[in-house]
Amino acid sequence: MRRPDPDGCGSVRDFIFNMEDKIKEILARAEASLPSAKTKTEVADIGAAITGPNGELTALMKLIPTLDKSERPAAGKLINLAKSKIEPLITQAYARIENEKMAAALGEAHDITLPNIDTPRGTLHPITLTIRRIADIFKKIGYTVAEASDVETEWFCFDALNTPADHPARDAQDTLFLPRDAKVSNVSKHADELYLLRSHTSSVQIRAMIKEGAPIRILAPGRAFRRDTVDATHSANFHQIECLCIDKNVRLTDLKATLDNLFKNLFGESSKTRLRPSFFPFTEPSFEVDFMSDDIGKLSGKWIEIMGCGMVDPNVLINVGLDPEKYSGFAFGLGVERVAMLTHSIDDIRHFYANDVRFLRQFSAR
C-alpha cells in the first residue's frame, strides 16, 4: 500500500479508503483461518501475523503519524475496530482447542441423564407406609379413602358427633382452639362456632355423610392435634385413621368381623380381638378393642389395648340427615403411630418426628 503524499488531500483520502479495504481483507482472513486452526501454535502464528510487532495491523498503525492530523482519528478508529473484532476470535480459538484437548483426555461423553448409582435412594416415611398398608386392607373390602382439612369447626368436630358442651375434650386445656376472629376461607361452618385444629379425624365422617349420604364406607386417615405432653407414647401432633360403615342392617358382628380382618392382615393369622364395654359420645354401644398376636416380639401372647369403636349413635345419624330407623353402622378410630410402633418394635413415638435418617433408612426396603 502506497504511503500518502502529505501535500495531496486526494491521496490521503485514497489512503484511508485503501486502508479500509486492507483491514477488511485482514479481518476476512482471520475469520476464515482462526476457526480452523488445529493447534495453539497455529493460533499464535496467525495472531502474530496480524497484531504482533511485525503484524499487518501494526504496520498500518505505524503509518498513522504520516497522515494529516485531521485524518489520523479516522484511520486509528478503523484499526482499533479491526483489533476489537480479531482479538475475540483469537481468544475463542484458544478456548476451542483447549476444550477439544480436554474432551479428548476425558474420553467418550457420558449420558448425564442416567441416574447416579452412588446417590442414596429415599424411602417413604414409616407413618406413610402404615397408612397405605391399612388403606390397602380396607380397599379390598369396598372402602374408599376420605380426607378433609386439619382445621375444623366445633360443630363438625364435637356437636355433630353428639359430644355435649361440657365434655372434657372441648376444654381449652385439651383442644387447640383458634381465636374467635380467625378466618378460614376453605372450611365451612355449620353455625357461629370456633375454628380449631381437629382432635380426631371423626369430623371427616360427618362431612362425608352430609355430602354422600348412605350407604357409605370410608376410611379417613390424617393428622390430629391435642394438648398432650410429649413423651415416649404421646405427641401433640399425631396421625389417626377413622373407619365408618353406614348401611341397612349393619350389626355389631359386622364390626367384630371387620376388626378381625384388619388385625389378621396387620399382625398375622394368629391375631385375635376382643371388645370391652366403654363409653364414647358418638357410638352406642361403645367398646375398647384389645388384640393379641403371636408375631409381635416381646408382646406376643399378651392382650394389648389398641383402639376404641362402637355402633354409630342414632343422634349422629340424625345430625347428618340420615334416618336411624332405616340405617345403622359402626365406626372406630385407630392411632397410626401405635400400629407402626407395634409393627416395627419401636419404643419411642418421638423417633417418627426427629427426621433422623439413620432411623428412617431402616424402612427403605419395606
N, C-alpha and C positions, 0 to 999 in steps of 0.2 A: 504494500500500500504506500502510495507516494506521499512524502511529507508535504504539508501545505506551504504555500508561499505566504509569509506573514503580511505582505503588502496587498494581496488579492483577496477581496471578500468572497468572490465566487468560488475560488479554490478552497477556502476554509469551509464553506457550506458543502462543497463536494466532498471534502474530507469527512465531515460529520455524517453525510449520507453513506459514504463508503464504510465508515466505522460501524454504523448501524447494521449494514449488510454483513460485515465481517463478524460482528457479535452474534447475529442470528445464525450464521454458519457455524460458529464455535458452539453455541448452545444446542443446535441440532445434532452435532456430532457427539456432544456429551450425553444428550438424551438417548442417543442410539447405542453408544458404546458402554456406558456405565451399567445399565440393567443386565447386560450380557457378560460382564466381567466375571471370570471364574475364580480369581484369587485376590487377596488383599494387595499383593504386589502389583497386579494389573490395575487395580483401582488407584493405587498410589501413583503409578506411572501416568494414567490419564489425568489425574488431578494436577500433577506437577506440570504436565504439558499445557495446562490451561491457566492455573492460578499460581504456579510455582515461580521462583525468582526469574526463570527464563521462559515462563509460560506466555501464551499468546495474549491473554488479557493483561498481564503485567507489562508486556511490550506496548500495548495500546495506552496503558496508563502513563508510561514514560513519555508519550508524545503530547500529553495534555499541556505541559508548560510551554510548548511551541505555539499553542493556539492563542488567539486574541482573548483577552480577559473576559469578554462578553460571551465567548463561545465555550469557555472551559467548563462552566457548570453543566451544560447540556451533555458534553462528552463524558464528564465524570459520572453523571446520573446514569447514562447508558451502560457504562462499565460496571458500576455498583449494582444495577438492576440485574445484569447478567450474572454477577457473583452470587447474588441472593437466590438465584434460581439453580445455579450449578452446585453450590456448596451442600444444599439438602440432598441433591442427587448422589453426591459423593458419600454423605453420611448414611443414606439409605442403602447404598451398595455395600458398604462395610457391614451394616447390620444384617443384610440379607445373607452375605457369605458366612457371618458368624452363626446365624440361626441354622443355616444349612449344615454347617460343621457340627453344631450341637445335635441336630436331629440325626445326623449320620452316626454320631457316637452313641445316642440313645437306642438306636435300632428301630425296628418296626413300631409304628404307632399303635397304642392300645385303645380299646373301646372304653372311654371314660364313663359310659352309661351303665356298664356292668356293675353289679353290687360288690361292695368291698367285703371280702370274706373275713377280714380281720375285725370288722365292726360288730360289737356285741348286739344281739337281737333283743328287742324289747319283749315284754310279755304283758298280758292283761293282769290287772290287779286282782288279788285273791277274792276281794269283795265282788268285783265284776264277774269273776269266774263262778262264784257261788250263786249269784243272782241268775246268771244264764243257765246254770245247771238246774236250778229249781224251776225256772220258767219252762225249760225243755220238758221236764217231767209233766207239768200241767198242760202244756200244749198238746201232748199226746192224748189227753182225755178231754179235749174240747174247750180249753180255756184260752182266752186272749189276754194280752198284757195291756193294762190301762195306766196312764200317767197323768199327773197334774202338777201345778206349781208348788214349790216349797213353802210359799206364803199362802196362808189360808185365812178364813174368817171364823169368828166364833160359832156362827150358826152351822156351817159345814163341818167344823171340827168337833163341836160339842152338842149343840141343841138338836140338830138333825139326828144325832146318834143317841138321843134320849138321855143325855148327860145333864143333870139338874144344875142350876146356877150355883148351888153351894157345894158342888163336888170338889174334892181337894185338887183334882187335876186342873181345875180352872183358876186356881190360886196363882197370883203373880210370882210366887216363890217356886212354882213348878213349871210354868209355861212362859215362853218368851213372847210377850205381847209387844206390838209396835205402838208408837204414840197415836192418840186418837186422831190427830190431824194428818196422819200418814196417808198418802195417796198411792194406790197400786192400780195402774190402768188396765192390766191384763187379768185381774182376779175380780170376778163379780161378787157383789154382796147380796145376801138374801134380805137384809134389813139394815138398820143403823147399828152396826156392830163393829167391834175392833178387829183389826188385822193381827195376825200372829204367825210365828213360824210353827208349822204343824207339829204336833206332838206325836202323831201317828199317821200312817197313810190310809186310815179308815175313811178319811174325808174324800178320798178318790172314789170309794164305793158309792158315797152319796151322789157325787156329781155324775158318776156313770149311770146310776139308776134313774136319775132325773132325765138324763139325756137319752138313754136307750130303753128304759122301761124293763119289762120282764117278758120272757125268761132271760137270764143273764148269767154268764160265768166269766169272771175276770180275776186276774192276778195283778196286784198293784204294788210294784217294788218302788223304793225311793228312800230319800233321806228323811229323818225325823229329828226333832230338836227338843231337848228338855234341860232343865236346870239341874243336871246331875253333877255331882262332884266326880272329877275324872280319877279313876283308879284302874286296877288291873282288869276289872269286869264292867266298868261303866264309862260312858262317854256322853258329853253334852250333844254331840252330833253323831248319829249312828244311822244304820240302814235297816229297813223293815220291809217285809213282804206281807201284804194283806190278801186274803183269798175270800171271794164272795161267790156264792151259788144261790140263785133265786129261780124257782120254777114251781110248777104244781106238784104237790105230794112229795116234797123233799123232806126226808126224815133224819133223825139222829143217826141211824145206822148208815146213811149215806155219808155223813160227816166222818164217822169212825172208819169207814172203808177208804175214804179219801186220804185220811191221815196215815192209815196202814200202808197204802200205796206210796205215799210220799217218803216215809221213813225207810221202807224196804229198798227204795231206789237210792236213797241218800246213804244209808249205813248198812246195807246188806240184807239178805233174806232172813237173817236171824232176828231182825228188829221186831219189837213188839211195842204197842202203845196201850196206855190206859188213861181213863178220864176220871178226874176227881172233881166233885161239885165245887163251884166257886161263884163269884158274882162279878158281872160286868154290866154297865148300864145299857149297852146296845145289844146284848144277847140274853135270851131266856128260854131254856135253862143255859147256864154258863159252866165252863169246865176249865180246869188246869190240865195240861197234857204232859204226861211223863212218857219217856220211851226207854227201852233197854235194847242193847245190841251186843253181840259177841265180837264185834270187829272195831272197837274204838279204844284199843290200847288198855291203859290202866283203868279206864272207866268201864270196861267190858263187864257185862253181867250185873250192872247196877242201874237202878231206876234213876233217871235224870229228868228234872223238871225243865221243860223246853219252851212252852208257849201257852197262850190262852185261846179259847174257842167257845163256840156255842151256837144255838139256833137264833137267827135274827129276831130281835124283839118286834112284835107286831107294831109298836109305836114308831119304829124306824121305817117300816113299810108305809105306814100312813103318812109320815112326814115327806116321803118322796112320791106320794100319789099312787101307791100300789094297794090293792085290796088284800088284807091279811087273811080274809076268808077264802081267797082264791089262790094266793101264793104263800109259800113258805121257803125257808132257806137257811143256810149256815154260813158262818164266817169265822176266820181265825187270823191271828197276827203272829208272824214268826220273825225273830231277830236274825238278820243275815250274819252279823259278826259272830253270834253264838254258834250258828251252824258251821261257819268257817273254822272257828276255834276247835270245835269237836272233830271236824273232818281232818284237820291237819295237825292236831295235838299242839295248838298254840295256847300259851298260858297267860298272855297279856294282850288285851284289846288294843293297847296303845301302839303295838307294832304295826297295825294296819295304817296308822296315820303318820308315822315317823318318816316316811319316804326314804328309808334305808335300803339301798339297792342290794345289799348283802342279804336282806330278808326277802325282798321281792323277787330276786333272781331264782329263788328256790322253786318258784311256781312256773318257770319258763317252759318246762316240759310237760305240764299237766293240762 
